[in-house]
Amino acid sequence: MKRVAITALALLPLATMVANGFEKAVDKQKGATGIEGETYEWTLPEAMQPSGYIDESKMPEGSRYSEMVILGNKIINETTRYIGPQAEDEAMRYAGSNLSCGSCHAYGGTRQYQSAYVGVYSRFPQFRGRGDSISTLEDRINGCMQRSLNGKPLPNNSVEMKAMVTYMQWLSQGIPVGAKVEGQGLVDIPYLDRAADPEHGEEVYMENCVACHQQDGSGIVNPVADTFGGAYYIYPPLWGDDSYNDGAGMYRLMKAAAYIYHNMPQDKPGTLSIEEAYDVASYINSKPRPKKAGMENDFPDRRIKPVDSPFAPFGDEFSEEEHRLGPFEQMIK
């Protein structure tokens, strides 16, 4: 098994100061654990299928743990059926849209560089700059519930929350605390030396994205989801009332561009240039979508507010438009 040692910085006292750009050193200090982690090769459990669903015949029979893993997998893939607008019990409609967790965490969170869940259980609790605090895995899930799914928090002690966490633990088997896994998160992409161009992004969208996500960004509904199961959307909406809100990670340009660059178009991923990925991401995020209240409270330590977080107040002299479209390299210390 391939392992690459990674040494974290020790925590250091932070002096009070006025921020004038994103400070990488401060961000690294605040997130330091003192744990010497390792990077592990990407592996999936034998029962995990390419479809993103579990082959239940390969799970231990009569196991309550297995039942929870399977339920968690189904909630991730078919979120709206269990905890969203399609849930039969109205009290269980925590998600505010018909998106699934799998709309971003593709194939049940089992694809590299698509915000996969493999190894994620071993990375929490962790420091999160958005709240300038330590977050649990349940906190992280509820962040997605309120932002990417435009809903409300799921109780930590609910069966559904426990099932999702159990599924993520199952995917992370064999990965020790503090370790990383090759393919976690998103690919790193370079900064553009110019601002992203939504007008050019529209051209890229119409040439490469419209067949799946539609001209109006509404996506394509799965016509057999009610009969045979599966996600509500075959291809999710990218804007409009049923899409992610402006507090979601995908509303940040660099995250959206990185996701698009490596993974889209789905039938020929990796064919877009870096410039095209930035431009089409800026076009998508220029379109109407739900608003999240309180965005001014995100990243209270302005020194570590991501440069592509487009909501004031900022810790530098750059405008909201510059934080929305770039160029970003000038904003980093």
C-alpha positions as CSV (number, residue, x, y, z in Angstrom):
1,M,0.0,0.0,0.0
2,K,1.4,3.4,-1.0
3,R,1.8,5.8,1.9
4,V,3.2,9.3,1.8
5,A,4.0,11.0,5.1
6,I,2.5,14.4,5.8
7,T,3.6,16.4,8.8
8,A,1.2,19.0,10.3
9,L,2.4,22.3,11.7
10,A,2.1,22.8,15.5
11,L,-0.5,25.4,16.6
12,L,1.0,28.8,17.2
13,P,-0.4,31.9,18.9
14,L,-2.1,34.2,16.4
15,A,-1.5,37.9,16.8
16,T,-4.4,40.3,16.4
17,M,-4.1,42.0,13.0
18,V,-6.0,43.6,10.1
19,A,-6.2,41.1,7.3
20,N,-5.3,42.3,3.7
21,G,-5.7,39.0,1.8
22,F,-6.1,35.3,2.4
23,E,-3.2,34.2,4.6
24,K,-2.2,30.6,3.9
25,A,0.0,30.3,7.0
26,V,-2.8,31.3,9.3
27,D,-5.2,28.9,7.7
28,K,-2.6,26.1,8.0
29,Q,-2.0,26.9,11.7
30,K,-5.6,26.9,12.6
31,G,-6.2,23.6,10.9
32,A,-3.1,21.9,12.3
33,T,-3.7,18.7,14.4
34,G,-0.2,17.6,15.4
35,I,-1.1,14.2,13.9
36,E,1.4,12.8,11.4
37,G,-1.0,11.6,8.7
38,E,-0.4,9.5,5.7
39,T,-1.9,9.3,2.2
40,Y,-3.4,5.9,1.3
41,E,-4.2,4.4,-2.1
42,W,-7.8,4.6,-3.3
43,T,-9.8,1.4,-2.5
44,L,-13.5,0.6,-2.3
45,P,-15.3,-2.2,-0.3
46,E,-16.0,-5.3,-2.4
47,A,-19.7,-4.8,-2.1
48,M,-19.6,-1.4,-3.7
49,Q,-20.8,-1.4,-7.3
50,P,-19.9,1.0,-10.1
51,S,-23.4,2.3,-10.0
52,G,-22.8,3.8,-6.6
53,Y,-25.2,1.3,-4.9
54,I,-24.3,-1.6,-2.7
55,D,-24.5,-5.2,-3.7
56,E,-26.5,-6.3,-0.7
57,S,-25.8,-10.0,-1.3
58,K,-22.2,-9.3,-0.4
59,M,-23.0,-7.8,3.0
60,P,-23.3,-9.8,6.2
61,E,-26.8,-11.2,6.6
62,G,-28.7,-10.3,9.8
63,S,-26.3,-7.5,10.6
64,R,-27.8,-4.3,12.0
65,Y,-24.6,-2.6,11.0
66,S,-25.0,-3.7,7.4
67,E,-28.6,-2.5,7.4
68,M,-27.5,0.9,8.5
69,V,-24.8,1.0,5.8
70,I,-27.3,0.1,3.1
71,L,-29.8,2.6,4.3
72,G,-27.1,5.3,4.4
73,N,-26.1,4.5,0.8
74,K,-29.8,4.8,-0.3
75,I,-30.2,8.1,1.5
76,I,-27.1,9.5,-0.2
77,N,-28.3,8.3,-3.7
78,E,-32.0,9.1,-3.3
79,T,-32.0,11.9,-0.7
80,T,-35.3,13.5,-1.6
81,R,-37.2,10.2,-1.1
82,Y,-36.0,9.8,2.4
83,I,-35.4,13.3,3.8
84,G,-36.6,15.7,1.1
85,P,-39.7,16.9,-0.6
86,Q,-40.6,13.4,-1.9
87,A,-40.6,11.9,1.6
88,E,-44.0,10.4,2.5
89,D,-43.8,11.7,6.1
90,E,-43.9,15.5,5.8
91,A,-42.0,15.7,9.1
92,M,-39.0,14.1,7.4
93,R,-38.7,16.7,4.6
94,Y,-35.5,18.3,5.8
95,A,-33.9,18.8,2.4
96,G,-35.4,21.8,0.6
97,S,-34.8,20.5,-2.9
98,N,-35.0,17.3,-5.0
99,L,-31.3,17.1,-5.4
100,S,-29.5,14.1,-3.9
101,C,-26.2,14.1,-1.9
102,G,-25.0,12.1,-4.9
103,S,-25.7,15.1,-7.2
104,C,-22.3,16.3,-6.1
105,H,-20.8,13.3,-4.3
106,A,-21.2,11.2,-7.4
107,Y,-22.1,7.5,-7.4
108,G,-22.7,7.4,-3.7
109,G,-19.5,9.3,-3.0
110,T,-17.3,6.7,-4.5
111,R,-15.6,8.5,-7.4
112,Q,-12.2,10.1,-7.1
113,Y,-12.0,13.9,-7.2
114,Q,-15.8,14.2,-7.1
115,S,-16.0,15.0,-3.3
116,A,-15.8,11.3,-2.5
117,Y,-16.6,9.9,1.0
118,V,-13.8,7.4,1.0
119,G,-11.6,8.1,4.0
120,V,-13.7,11.1,5.1
121,Y,-14.7,9.5,8.4
122,S,-11.0,9.5,9.4
123,R,-10.8,13.3,8.8
124,F,-13.3,14.4,11.3
125,P,-13.6,16.2,13.7
126,Q,-11.7,19.0,11.8
127,F,-11.3,22.7,11.8
128,R,-13.6,24.5,9.4
129,G,-12.9,28.1,8.5
130,R,-16.5,28.8,7.6
131,G,-17.5,28.8,11.3
132,D,-13.9,29.3,12.6
133,S,-14.5,26.2,14.8
134,I,-14.1,22.5,15.1
135,S,-16.8,20.6,13.2
136,T,-18.0,17.0,13.5
137,L,-19.0,14.8,10.5
138,E,-22.6,15.4,11.5
139,D,-22.0,19.2,11.4
140,R,-20.5,18.8,7.9
141,I,-23.5,16.8,6.7
142,N,-25.8,19.5,8.0
143,G,-23.9,22.2,6.3
144,C,-24.7,20.4,3.0
145,M,-28.3,20.0,4.2
146,Q,-28.7,23.8,4.6
147,R,-26.6,24.9,1.7
148,S,-26.3,22.4,-1.2
149,L,-29.8,21.0,-0.4
150,N,-31.2,24.3,0.6
151,G,-32.9,22.8,3.6
152,K,-32.7,22.6,7.4
153,P,-30.5,20.5,9.8
154,L,-31.2,16.8,10.3
155,P,-31.1,15.8,14.0
156,N,-27.8,14.2,14.9
157,N,-29.6,11.4,16.7
158,S,-31.9,10.5,13.9
159,V,-31.8,7.1,12.2
160,E,-31.1,8.8,8.9
161,M,-28.1,10.8,10.2
162,K,-26.7,7.7,11.9
163,A,-27.1,5.7,8.7
164,M,-25.2,8.3,6.6
165,V,-22.4,8.5,9.0
166,T,-22.2,4.7,9.3
167,Y,-22.1,4.4,5.5
168,M,-19.2,6.9,5.4
169,Q,-17.4,4.9,8.1
170,W,-17.9,1.7,6.0
171,L,-16.4,3.4,3.0
172,S,-13.4,4.5,5.1
173,Q,-12.5,1.1,6.6
174,G,-8.8,0.6,7.0
175,I,-8.0,4.4,6.9
176,P,-6.6,5.6,10.3
177,V,-7.4,8.9,12.0
178,G,-5.7,11.8,10.3
179,A,-4.8,9.9,7.1
180,K,-5.8,11.1,3.6
181,V,-6.8,9.1,0.5
182,E,-5.7,9.7,-3.0
183,G,-8.6,11.2,-4.9
184,Q,-10.3,12.9,-1.9
185,G,-11.8,16.3,-2.5
186,L,-11.3,18.0,-5.8
187,V,-8.4,18.4,-8.2
188,D,-6.2,21.4,-7.7
189,I,-6.4,23.8,-10.6
190,P,-4.3,26.9,-11.2
191,Y,-5.5,30.4,-10.9
192,L,-6.5,32.3,-14.0
193,D,-4.5,35.4,-14.8
194,R,-7.8,37.2,-15.7
195,A,-11.3,37.4,-14.4
196,A,-13.7,34.6,-15.4
197,D,-16.0,35.5,-18.3
198,P,-19.7,34.6,-17.9
199,E,-20.5,35.6,-21.5
200,H,-17.9,33.1,-22.8
201,G,-19.1,30.7,-20.2
202,E,-22.6,30.8,-21.8
203,E,-21.0,29.7,-25.1
204,V,-19.2,26.8,-23.4
205,Y,-22.4,25.8,-21.6
206,M,-24.5,25.7,-24.8
207,E,-21.8,23.6,-26.6
208,N,-21.1,21.2,-23.8
209,C,-23.7,21.1,-21.0
210,V,-27.1,21.9,-22.4
211,A,-27.9,18.3,-23.5
212,C,-27.9,17.1,-19.9
213,H,-28.7,20.2,-17.8
214,Q,-31.0,21.9,-20.4
215,Q,-30.9,25.5,-21.7
216,D,-32.7,26.8,-18.7
217,G,-30.5,24.9,-16.3
218,S,-33.4,22.7,-15.0
219,G,-31.7,19.3,-15.5
220,I,-33.6,16.1,-16.4
221,V,-36.0,14.4,-14.1
222,N,-35.8,10.6,-13.8
223,P,-39.1,9.4,-15.2
224,V,-38.9,6.0,-13.5
225,A,-37.7,7.0,-10.0
226,D,-41.1,6.5,-8.4
227,T,-41.5,3.0,-10.0
228,F,-38.0,1.6,-9.9
229,G,-36.1,3.8,-7.5
230,G,-33.0,5.9,-8.2
231,A,-32.3,9.6,-7.9
232,Y,-35.0,12.1,-8.6
233,Y,-32.9,13.7,-11.3
234,I,-30.9,11.9,-14.0
235,Y,-29.0,15.2,-14.4
236,P,-29.4,17.8,-11.7
237,P,-30.5,21.4,-12.1
238,L,-27.7,23.9,-12.0
239,W,-29.8,26.9,-11.2
240,G,-33.3,27.8,-10.3
241,D,-35.5,27.0,-7.3
242,D,-34.5,23.3,-7.1
243,S,-30.7,23.9,-7.2
244,Y,-28.1,24.6,-4.6
245,N,-28.3,28.0,-2.8
246,D,-25.7,30.7,-2.8
247,G,-24.2,29.5,0.5
248,A,-23.1,26.1,-1.1
249,G,-19.5,25.3,-1.8
250,M,-20.4,25.0,-5.5
251,Y,-21.3,28.7,-5.5
252,R,-17.7,29.5,-5.1
253,L,-16.0,29.9,-8.4
254,M,-12.8,27.9,-7.8
255,K,-14.6,24.9,-6.3
256,A,-17.2,24.8,-9.2
257,A,-14.4,25.2,-11.8
258,A,-12.3,22.4,-10.3
259,Y,-15.3,20.1,-10.2
260,I,-16.3,20.9,-13.8
261,Y,-12.7,20.7,-15.1
262,H,-12.1,17.2,-14.0
263,N,-15.5,15.6,-14.2
264,M,-17.5,17.3,-17.0
265,P,-19.0,16.8,-19.5
266,Q,-19.9,13.4,-18.1
267,D,-19.5,11.6,-21.4
268,K,-16.1,13.2,-22.1
269,P,-14.6,14.4,-18.8
270,G,-11.4,16.4,-18.9
271,T,-12.0,17.8,-22.4
272,L,-12.6,21.4,-21.2
273,S,-9.7,23.7,-20.7
274,I,-9.0,25.4,-17.4
275,E,-10.3,28.7,-18.9
276,E,-13.5,27.1,-20.1
277,A,-14.1,25.5,-16.7
278,Y,-13.8,28.8,-15.0
279,D,-15.9,30.6,-17.5
280,V,-18.7,28.1,-17.5
281,A,-18.7,28.0,-13.7
282,S,-19.0,31.8,-13.6
283,Y,-22.0,31.6,-16.1
284,I,-23.8,28.9,-14.0
285,N,-23.3,30.9,-10.8
286,S,-24.5,34.1,-12.4
287,K,-28.0,32.6,-12.8
288,P,-30.8,32.9,-10.2
289,R,-30.9,30.4,-7.3
290,P,-32.1,30.3,-3.7
291,K,-30.5,32.7,-1.3
292,K,-29.1,31.7,2.1
293,A,-29.5,34.2,4.9
294,G,-26.6,35.2,7.0
295,M,-23.8,34.9,4.5
296,E,-22.0,37.8,6.1
297,N,-21.3,35.6,9.1
298,D,-19.4,33.0,7.2
299,F,-15.6,33.0,7.8
300,P,-15.5,35.3,10.7
301,D,-11.7,35.3,10.7
302,R,-11.3,37.4,7.5
303,R,-7.7,36.3,7.2
304,I,-8.8,32.9,6.1
305,K,-11.9,33.8,4.1
306,P,-11.4,32.1,0.7
307,V,-10.7,34.5,-2.0
308,D,-13.7,33.2,-4.1
309,S,-16.2,33.7,-1.3
310,P,-18.2,36.5,-2.9
311,F,-20.0,38.0,0.1
312,A,-18.9,41.0,2.2
313,P,-17.4,41.8,4.6
314,F,-13.9,41.1,3.2
315,G,-10.5,41.4,4.9
316,D,-9.0,43.2,1.9
317,E,-9.5,46.0,-0.5
318,F,-10.9,43.9,-3.4
319,S,-14.5,44.3,-4.5
320,E,-17.3,41.8,-4.4
321,E,-17.1,41.4,-8.2
322,E,-13.4,40.6,-7.9
323,H,-14.1,38.0,-5.2
324,R,-16.8,36.5,-7.4
325,L,-14.9,36.3,-10.7
326,G,-11.2,36.9,-9.9
327,P,-8.4,37.1,-10.8
328,F,-7.5,35.6,-7.4
329,E,-3.8,35.2,-7.1
330,Q,-3.3,38.8,-6.2
331,M,-5.5,38.3,-3.1
332,I,-3.3,35.6,-1.5
333,K,-0.4,36.2,0.9
